[in-house]
Amino acid sequence: MNKIKNIVLTFIALVVVQFVALAQDPGDFGGDGNATDTPIDSFVWVLLVVGLVYVFYKYSSLKSKEVS
């Protein structure tokens, strides 16, 4: 039952995130028309850090389950 609950919650989170992402108006980002102007340009390092922390957390969680 717990596995089904996790799958349902993950699906709901995915739907909500997709809805929010698709509801955004692309519009003008205020750049000078340069192709390298993107809204996440200056925060790529934050995404990298969050990704690495997530991978470390999941890996250590899997290792602790394997040992137990």
C-alpha positions in Angstrom: 0.0 0.0 0.0 2.9 2.4 0.8 4.4 1.8 -2.7 1.1 2.7 -4.4 0.8 5.8 -2.2 4.3 6.9 -3.3 3.6 6.3 -6.9 0.3 8.3 -6.7 2.0 11.2 -4.9 4.8 11.3 -7.4 2.4 11.3 -10.3 0.4 14.2 -8.7 3.6 16.2 -8.1 4.6 15.6 -11.7 1.2 16.8 -13.0 1.4 19.9 -10.8 4.9 20.8 -11.9 4.1 20.3 -15.6 0.9 22.4 -15.3 2.9 25.2 -13.7 5.7 24.9 -16.2 3.3 25.0 -19.2 1.2 27.9 -17.7 4.2 30.2 -17.8 4.1 32.9 -20.5 7.4 32.7 -22.4 7.3 36.4 -23.3 10.3 38.7 -23.4 13.0 38.0 -20.8 14.3 41.6 -21.2 17.4 40.6 -23.0 19.0 42.3 -26.0 17.9 39.4 -28.3 21.1 37.4 -27.7 20.5 33.7 -28.1 22.3 33.0 -24.8 19.9 35.0 -22.6 17.9 32.4 -20.6 16.0 32.9 -17.4 18.2 30.3 -15.5 21.5 31.4 -16.8 22.9 32.6 -13.5 21.5 29.8 -11.4 22.9 26.7 -13.1 25.4 26.2 -10.3 22.4 26.1 -7.8 20.8 23.3 -9.9 24.1 21.4 -9.9 24.5 21.6 -6.1 20.9 20.6 -5.5 21.3 17.6 -7.9 24.5 16.5 -6.3 22.9 16.7 -2.8 19.9 14.7 -4.0 22.1 12.0 -5.6 24.2 11.7 -2.4 21.0 11.5 -0.2 19.5 8.8 -2.4 22.7 6.8 -2.7 23.3 6.9 1.1 19.7 5.9 1.7 20.0 2.9 -0.7 23.3 1.9 1.0 21.8 2.0 4.4 18.9 -0.2 3.3 21.3 -2.7 1.7 23.3 -3.0 5.0 20.3 -3.4 7.2 
